[in-house]
Amino acid sequence: MDELSGSRRRILAVIKERSAASISDLARALRVTHEAARKQVLELQRSGLVTTDCAAEDDAAPAAGRPSAQYCLTRAGENLFPKNYAGLTVELLDRFGQDALTEITDGTLRRLRERATGSSLADRVAAAREIYADGDEYTSVEPRGNDFVVIEKNCPFLDVAVQRPAICSTSVSALRRLTGREVIRERRFQDGDGRCEFHVSGSRRARNVRFEVEPPRSDRES
């Protein structure tokens, strides 16, 4: 939220506090004109942070005349406020251990198999571009001779991965089962590389196990 102007941050805070607010509500809360509040809200709406598609309060009394539009936060707007997803995930991993990691691996594998358009190794690796999200613009695949490298430039669970690196083994395991080939993570966010790189061998076959801790990192030239 740091890059937002002070007035827009305050508008989001008021909406967060009230669950929903009209332009008039926001103008009064911020002590600005109706037009100034409307301009800021429309910018937030264009940015996808607020919406008028709000759930109606079941016990709200109908207002006389035409009701004012109510603005509430979108999911993107909600995500600007502090969350503790990492803490919850770490707690769940500690509680359920390898069973949780196995379930994560199985779920990732099912999703990738649905996206594979063919049975060749190239087709299967191409599906890995969406290992974390549909149409992921931060993940790419590069051929390297007979091998492939899946390059991840944005880790969606970096805070968790730093605290519990075993979660990264779910990605390695899923890729190994998807491709049927050995997969080694050669670059890692946790090591300060600024990315993860999963090297998929074109020739070395992998055992088809549901989950196992990723193989040791390959030595790199300094």
N, C-alpha and C positions, 0 to 999 in steps of 0.2 A: 504493500500500500504506500510505500515511501515515495514513489514517483508521482502520486496523485497530489493535486493542489490541496491546500488546507481546507478550503470550503467543501471540496468533494469528499474528503475524508470525513468531515463532520456530518455531511449528509448521509453517508453510508453508516456512520455510527448511530445517528438518530433512527434510521430505518431498522438497523439491527436491534436497537433497544425496544422499538415499538412493534416490530415484526412487519408493519406496513405503515406508510404515511402518505398523505396527499401533499401536493405542492404548497397548499396553505399551511399545513402542519409544519412543513420544513421551513417555510419562510418565517413563521413565528418562532420556531426553535432556534434558528440561526440569526434572527433579527435582521433579515434582509428583505428586499422587496420581493413580491410574488414573481415578477419577471426574472429577477436574478436567480431565484431558486429554481424556476422552471428551466432556465438555460443550463444550469449545472446538472439538473436531473436528466435532461435530454442528452447531454454529453455522456453521462454515465450509462444511459440506456443504449446509446449507439455503441458504447464500449462493451456492452454485454454484461454489465455489472448489476443493473436493476431492470425490473420488468413490471408490467401491469398485470401479468398473468399470475395473480395471487389467489391463494385459497381463501374463500369467504369464511368469515367467522359465523358459526352456526347460530350463535345467540345474539348476533348484532342486530339492533333494531334498524329497520329501513329508514333512511333519511328522507326528509321531504324534498320533493323536486328531484332534479337530476343529480345523482351521487357523484362526488369528486373521484377522479381516478386515484387509485391507491397503488403505490409503488413498493415493491418488496425486493429483496436481494435474489439474484440468480445464484446458481451453484458457484459460478466464478466469483461473484461478489462475496458469498459466504466464505470461500477459500482464502479471502484476503485477511480474515480474522484468525487469531492464533488457534491452532489445532494440535493435538497430541497423538496423531495417528502412529507415529514412530514408536512412542512409548507403549501404546496398546498392542501394536504388532509384536514388539519385543517380548511383552508379557505373554502373549499367546504362543509365541515360538518356544519360550522357556517352559510353558505349561504343557504343551502337547508334543514338543520335541520333533523327532524324525517323522512321526505320523503327519504332522502339519506340513513339513517340507515335502513329503511324498504326495499329499493331496494337492499342494501348489503345483508340483511338477506335473501331475496327471492333468490338472486343469489347463495348464499352459500347453501341454502336448495336444489335448483335444482341440483347443482353439487353433493351433498352428496347422493341424491336419485338415481342418475345415477350409483353411485358406490355401492349401497347396493345390495348384492347378494341374499338376502332373506327377508322374512317379519318378522322374529322373532326379539325380542329386541336385542339379541346378534348380529344378522346380521346387524341391523341398526346402532348399536353402533360401530361395526367394521368399517363401512364406515367412521365414524367420525375421524379415524386416518388420513384421507386426507382432513381434514377441511380447511387447509391452502395451501397445495400443494400436487400434486400427489406423492405417495411414500415417504411421509414426514418422514425422519428418526428421527426427533426430537419430534414427537408426537406418543404416545402409548396409549393403552387401557388396563386397569386392571380390572378383576372381583373382587368384594368385596361382598361376600355373594350373595344376589339376586340383588345387585346394580353393577354399573360399574363406573369407574373413567377414564375420558379422560385426559391424562397428556401431557401438552404442555411445552416443555423445551426450545423452541426458539420462541419468539413472533416476527412475521414478521413486525409488525407495532407498536413496543414498544414506539417510540417517540411520535406517535399520541395518543396511549392509555394513556400515562402519562398526556398529555395535555387535552385530551377529553375522559375520561373513558367510556363515553356512547357507544363508538364504540365496546367495549368488549361485550356489551349487544347484539350485532348482533350475536356473536358466541353462547351465551346462548340461545337466541331466536331460532336460527336455530337448535340447538341440541334438544330443547324442542319440536319443530314441527316435527323433524325427528323421534324422539323416541316416542313421545306422552306421555312422562314422565316429571316429575318435574326435573329441572336441576339447581344446585346451584354451583357457582364458589367459592370454599372453600380456595384455595390458589391463590395469585395474584402477578404478577411481580411488580405491582405498590406498593405493601406493602413490597417489599424486600425479597419475598419468593424464587426468582430465578426460578420460574415456575408458571404456572397456572394449577389448577386442577378443572375439571368440574365433579361434582358428579351427576350421573344419577340415579335417584331412580328406583328401580325395580317394585315398587307398586304404587307410588303416581302419578296419571295421571295429565297432564297439559292441560290448555286451549289452543286451537289451534288459537292463534292470530298471526298476521303477524309480529308484533314487539312490544316489551315492555321492559322497563328498567329491568335489571336483579334483582332478589329478593335479599334481604339483605344477607350479608355474615353470614354463620353459626359461632357461637362462637366456638373457639378452646381452648383446654386445654393449659394452659401456661406451 
